[in-house]
Amino acid sequence: MSDSAKGPLAGYLFQFEKALLLLASLDSSNELITIEGADDISAYDESNVLIITVQAKHSISPSGTTFEDTSYSLWRTLEIWIQKLQKNIFSDQTDFICATNKKIPVTSLLFKIKNLPLKEVINTFKDLLKEQELKLKTLRNKDPNSGKSISLTIKLIKFVLKNSKEFEIIKNHIKIDDEENLKEKFITKIHMMSDLVTPTQRDNVYDIFYGWIVNNSVFRWRNSTEAIFMKKDFDDKMALIHSNPSIVNAIFRTKQSLGSISEDDIFKRKKELFVKQIEDINRRHEAKERKIKDAILDFIYSDIEISYIITMGNYTKEDFDAFLEECYERWQQCYDSNVIMEIQKYNDEDKNALAIKIYDTVMDEIDIKFKDDFSFTTGNKYIRNGSLLRLSNIPRIGWHPEWETKYIAVHEAN
């Protein structure tokens, strides 16, 4: 994707993020926001008075800035706001917010507008106008067709100076939201910064909300309606999210979010005892190879994620040791319910059938919860399976009815 495409796309995404934060910040269930309505984003109180309007500007360049002193975006923003004040769309009850992902220097014109007395700001505008007019004259002495962007800025500065009454209202209510971490602010606003909430839960909740506001906006625009969201809509969505077990129980990241494992790393694990235990079960070759590869991936991913969770401080090594004990107990129950007779009463074919039954049941069917509350989903089941495989690697558990005599002595010898 070219930078010319990335820039506008990033701007739209930033606008939705800002809208989501503003929606979460509303106080009453009957308050609402609009996207691409009166402005980039606007908020209304219960009486349908427009209380907040936002111009959202985003830059993808590492050294980029927005709302620069002579930029079209700054002066066009002021022009739009003045025009809408004149049409009574905005009022002296409206907060005017310049929002950007970049840092705006405190020496910038925007901060001068916010902090200096009106008279000083007007004089600054006049000085800037003279500078731009001189710059344009110098350029056009060399090339009569140059300086089109400067000409536009000059026109906008003159417009603002001509409408100083409306500008004063903007100046008295202007706010600057720069270099914002919108996701972190949103998570804080919805009270999910507790140590009891995992990073994965936060990510999942944010992603769901973000997809919700984007998809609903696009759907409404395609159907020629406004993208309007009431705080009640937001609260209803929050209630649905909190009642969703896959969100509430999302302690662990998915395999996909952890990245890929190299073939070399997979090959190195093939000498592990947990792999040997699976190899020794007779079943169709292709199926066995898939199960071995899946087991190796689960084993590796489980190690990565458990170390990460412990390092993050959400859960401890003792918590995972307790989970291993739970895995052991569930394996033992499965083993005892399948290996009913004394082992010597089974022939080799029966023993192999039992090994298949025990492995597939334990790895695919038994529900084992972490900390008694958290169930595993298809996306993070590798933690559960990796823990069982770790036990089979010691080996503390096995799949073949004679696993103890087949593997413990060998393991101890090594």
N, C-alpha and C positions, 0 to 999 in steps of 0.2 A: 504494500500500500504506500502510495506517495505521501510526502509531507503535506502536500496541498489537500489531500483527503483526510489525513490524520488530524490536522488542526481543527477543522469544523466538527469532526466526529468527537474529538476529545472535549470540545466546547459544549456540545450537546450532552455528553455524559456528565460533565461537571455541573451543568444546569440541573439535571435530574437529581444529582447528589445534594445540591443546595436546596432544591425543592423538598426533598425528603427530610432534611434537617429542619427546615422551616415548618413543615407540617407537624413533625414531632414536637416542636416547640410551642405550638398553639395551646391555649389554656382550656377553652370550652369546646364541647363536642359539636357545637353548631358553627364554630369558626371554620374557615376554609382557605385553601390556596387555589390559585389557577396557574397553569404553565402556558406560556405564550398567549396570555390573555391581554390584560392591560399593559403588561410588561413581560420581561423574561419570566419572572415569577412575581406573583402578587398575593398578599394575604388580606382577608376580610374578617371583621369581627362579626358578632352575632346580629348586629343591626345592618349588615352588609356595607359597612363603611370600610373603605380601603385603607388599611393601617400600615402596610409595609409593601414597598415595591423594590424589586431587586434587578439590577443589571449585572449579569454574570459573565465575566470575561476570563478566558482560559488561554494559557500559552503552553505549547509542548516543548519549546526550546529551553534547554538548561539555563541559558543566559537571558531568556526572554522576560519582558515586562509587560504589564497592561496598565491602562489608564495613565499613560505618560502625559507630560505637560502639554505637548502640542499634538497629541495623537487624535486621530479622528474619533476613536471610540470614546474618549473622555468628553469631547465637546459635543458629539452626537448624543451622548447620554444626557447631558445637560439640556440640549435642545428638545429631546423627546419629553423629558420631565416638565420643562416649561410649557410646552404645547399642551400636555395633558392637564396641567394645572389650569390653563386658560379654558380648557373644555370641561372643567370641574370633575374630571376623572380622578385626579389627585386633589388633596387639600392640605391645610395646615395641620391636619391630624396624621398625615402620612409620613412614615420614616423612609428615607431614600438611601438604599444600600448599594454601595459599589463592592461587589464580591469578586475575588480573583484567587487563583491558586498560587500566584506569585507574591513576593514581598514588595510592598510599595514603600519607597524611602520616606522617612519622616520629613525630609526636605522637599518633597514633591509638592506640586501645585494642589493636588487633591487634599493633602493634609493642611495646606495653608487655607484652603476653602473651609475646612472643618474648624480650624483653630484660631484663625486671625479675625479681627473685627471686619465687618462688612466693607468699610471704607478702604481699608488696606488691601482687601481682596480685589475690589474694583480697580484700584490703582495698579495692582499687579497685572490684572487682565489688560489694562490699557498699555502698560509697558510691553507686555508680551505681544499685543497686537502690533505695536510699532516695530518690534523686532522682526515679526513675521512679514510685515509689509516691506521692510527694507530687504529682507532675505529674498522675497519674491521678486522685487525690482532688480536686484543684483543678478539673479538667475535669468530673468527674461531679457536683460541687456545682452546676455550671451546667446540665449535661445528663447525666442518668443513663445515657443510651445511648451516650455518646461514649467515645473512648479505647480502642477495641477492639484496635488494633495495639499500644498501650502495654501493655495487659493481657497480650497474647501474649508480648511481650518480657520482662515481669516474670516470667511463668511459666517462661520458658526460663532466665533468669538464676538463678532459684531451683533449677532442675534442675541446672545446672552446679555451683552451690555445694554442693549436696547430694552430688554425685559428684566430689568434689575429687581422689580417688585416680586415677580415670581421666583427669580433666582434667590432672593433673600429667604423665602420660605424653604427652598431646598437647602440652602446653607445652614439654616437653623435646625434642620432635621437630618442632615447627611450623616451616614455611618460608613465606616470602612471595615470590611471583613476580608483581610488579606492573609495569604499563606496559611489557609485553614486546613486542618486535618479533619475533613468532613465526616469520615467514617468514625473516627474516635469520638468526635463530638456527638454524633448520633447515638453511638453505643452508650455514652455517658448519659445522654438525655433519656434513654429508655431504661436506665438503671441496670445495665448489664456489665458493669465494671467490677463486680464482686469477684473475689478469689474463688468463689464457689461456681462461677461460670467459666467454662473452658474457652480458649481461643477459637476452637472449632465451632462451638455453639454461637459465639459472637459472629464469626464469619458466615455461618449458615443463616442466621437471622437477618444479617445485613443483606446478604445476597437475595434472600426471598423478598424483602421489602423493596430492594432496588429493582428487581425484575417485575414486581407488582406495579410500581409506579410508572416504569417505562412502558410495559406492555399495555396497561390501561390507557395511558396517554395516546399511544399509537392507535389503539383500537378506536378511541373516541374521535381522534382527528380523521381517521379513515371513514368514519360514519358521520362526519360533518358536525360533530358536537365538541364542546369545549372540554379541555382537560381540567376538570374541577374535582378536588378531593377535600372532603370534610374531615375534620378531626375525628368524627365518629367513625368514618370509614377506616381510618388508621387504627383506632382502638379496636374495631372489630377484627381487623387483620391480625393485630397483636394477640388478641384472645385465641384466634385459630392457631397461631404459631405456638403459643404456650401450651396448647392442648395436643399438639402433634408430638407423639413419642419419638419420632425420628429426629426431631429438633431438640427436644428436651434431653434426650439421651446421647446427643452428639458430643462425646468426649474426644473421640479419635478422628484424625484426618483420614480421608479416603486414600487408597493406593494411588489414584490418579494425581492427587495433589502432592504426593511425595516424590514424583518423578520416576524415571525408568531405572531398571537395574541392568547392568551390562551382562552380556553373555559370559564374559570372563568371570564375573563375580558368581554367576549361577554355576558355572563349571567347577569353581573352587569348592563349592558346598557339596558336591556329589559324593565326596568321601565321608560325609557325616553319617553318624549312626542312624539318625532319623530317616535318612534316605535309604540306607541299607535295609531298614525294617520294611519300607514300602516296596523295595525291589524284590524282596524275598516272597512277596505275596504273588501267586500265580494268577494272572489275568491277561486279557488281550493286550498285546504289546503297545499299541497306540494309546489305549486308555491308561496304561501304567505310566507311560512317558509323560502324558499330560498331568497326571496326578503328582508325579515327582516334581515336575517343573512348578506346578501350583504350590506344592508344599515348600519348595525352596524359596519361592517368592514370599510366601506368607511368613516363613521363618525370618528372612532378612528384613522385610518391612516391619514385622513385629518388633524386632530388636531396635530398629531406627526410631519407631514411634514411642516405645516405652521409655527409651533413654530421653527422648524429647520431652515427654510428659513429666518425667521425674525432674528434669532440669528446669522446666518451666515452673515447678513448684506446686502444680495443681493436685498431684497425687504423689505418694512416696513409694519407695522400694517395698516397704512393708505392705502397702496396698496391693501391689502386684504379686508379692509372695503369697498373700492370702487368696488372691485369685487363682494362683497355681494350685493351691490346696483344693479349691473348689473344682478346678478342672480334673484334678486327680480323683476326687470323690465321685464325680460324674462318670469318669472312665471306668472306675471300679464297679459302679452299679451296672453299667452296660456290659462289662466283661462277665460279671457274676450271673446276669440274667441270660446270657447266651451260652457260656461254658457251664452247662448244668451238671454233666457227669464228670467222673474222674477222667483226666486227659488221656490216659492209656486206653480208654474205651473208644476213642475216636481214631479212625484211620486217617491217612495223610490227606485224602480228598476232603474229608469232613473238616479237618483242621484248617485247610486252606479256605474252605467256604466260611468257616467261623471267623477267620482273620479278615476276609472281605467284609463280612457283616459288621464286625466290631469297628473296623476302620471307617467304613462309610457311615455308620450310624453316629459314631462319636464326632466325626469331622463335619458331617453335613446336616445332621438332624437334631442333636441334643441342644436344647436352649440353656446356655450358661450365662448368668448375668454378672456384670462387674459391679462390685460394691452393693450387691443385692438389688440394685435399682436400674442399672443401665443395660439395656438389651443391645445386641449387636445387629447392625444392618448389613446388607450385601456389600456396602461400601467399606465397612470397617471390620468385617468378620475375620480378616487376616490376623487381628490381635488375638482373638479367641483360638484360632487354628494354630497360630504361631506359638502360643503358650502350650498347647497340647503337644506340638511337635518338639518343643524344648524339653518337655518331660520325657518324651520317647528318645531323646538324644542322650539322656543321662546314663542309662535308661531307667526311669522310674515306672514307666508304663510301656505296654506293647500291644500289638494287634494279634499276633499269632498266639494260639493257646499255650505254646511252649516258649513264649518270648523270654522268660527268665533264664532258662537253660541255654537258649540260643544266643543271647546278647549280653547278659550281665557279666559272665565270666570273661567274655572277649573284651568288653569295655574295661573291666578292671585290669586285665592283662596289658592293655594299651596305656 
